C-alpha cells in the first residue's frame, strides 16, 4: 500500500468503510443499479425499499452513494431535489418510532455487580481462576461503561498504558479517537472514585488480578484463566452484559450496551445535573443527541396515579455521593 493510500484509508473509520461497501453492493448487486447513478435511479432505489428498511438505513445508503460518487469524481446524485423529496415522503408515509434500549437503573446496576462479586468470591474459594477473572473483568467493564457513559467501541479500545489511577480519588482514561472526536485529536476522560459501585476500584481489582501492565484493558479470558492478547470484539459486549444481567435475575433482553450510557444519563438527570454539565461529561456536542439518552423525570406530584413508579429510585440515586 502506498503512503498516500494508507493515509486516505485511515481518514475513514473501519466500521464506516464496511457499511459503505455493503451499501454500494446492495445498490449494485441486489437492486441492480448502475454506477455512476442518476438522481432518478437513486430516488427509485429509495422508493423500492421504503417501509422495508429504516429511515436511518436509507440515509446510510445515501451517504455511501454520495461518498462513492465524490471519491470517483462524479456529480453527487443524492443532493438532487427529487432524492430529498422522496426521502421526505418516505418519512411522512412510513413514520417509525426510534427503538432505544432501556436505561439500566441504579438498582439493577447494583444487583448485577453484587452478583458478579458473589460469583467471584465463590470462584476464589474453589480456585477457579478463569471464572474469578471473568467476574472481575465484567464488573469493571459494566461499572466503567455506566459511570463514564462509554460506548462499546470505546470500552473495547481502552489500553492499560493510557489509564492513570489515583486510588481513592479518580482515574483518567485517554482515547486517541472516538465517535465524537471527528478530527482524531484524542480525548482524556476522568472518572471519580465512588463510595459504592466504584469503577476505579473495580478497574484496579481487574488489572491486579489479571496482571495487566499494557495492551487492551478488556480481553478474552478462557476457562483456565488464560488471557487473550487481542481486545474484546465490539459485538461481544451485548452478550457479555446480558449474560451477567440474566444471572442476576434482571430481564436481560430489555438491555443493550447503550443501556449503560442511557442509564448514566438518566441517573445524572434525576440527580440534578443540568444538560450542559451532562453533555460536557459524556462528550455530546449536539443537544438533540443528549436528549435521546435522557428519560423524562418530570413529576406530577400527587396527581399522578403511578408517579412513584414512573420515577424509580430518584431519592436513592440522588444519595450516591462521590468519594471526592
JOJO-V200402 format. One line per field, one symbol per residue. ss: DSSP state (A for helix, B for strand, O for the rest). phi: phi as a letter, one per 40 degrees, with the letter a starting at -180 (. if undefined). Layout:
BEGIN
ss->???
phi->???
END
This chain:
BEGIN
ss->OOAAAAAAAAOOOAAAAAAAAAAAAAAAAAOOOOOOOOAAAAAAAAAAABOOBOAAAAAAAAAAAAAAAAAAOOOOAAAOAAAAAAAAAAAAAOOOOOOOOOOOOAAAAAAAAAAAAAAAAAAAAAOOAAAAAAAAAAAAAAAAAAAAOOOAAAAAOOBAAABBBBOOOBBBBBBOOOOOOOOOOOBBBBBBOBOOOOAAAAAAAAAAAAOOOOOBOOBBBOOOOOBBBBBOOOOAAAAAAAAAAAAOOOOAAAOOOAAAAAAAAAAAAAOOOOAAAAAAAAOOOOAAAAAAAOOOOOOOAAAOOOAAAAOOOAAAAAAOOBOO
phi->.cdccccccccbcdcccccccccccccccccgcbbcccccccccccccbcgcbcccccccccccccccccccgbccccccdccccccccccccbcacccbccccccccccccccccccccccccccgccccccccccccccccccccbgccdccccccbdcbbbbbdgbaabbbbcaadccccfcgbbbbbccbcafcccccccccccccgcbagdcbacbcccgccccccdcdccccdcccccccccgbccccbbccccccccccccccchcccccccccchccbcccccccbccbcbbfccccbccccbcgcccccccbccb
END
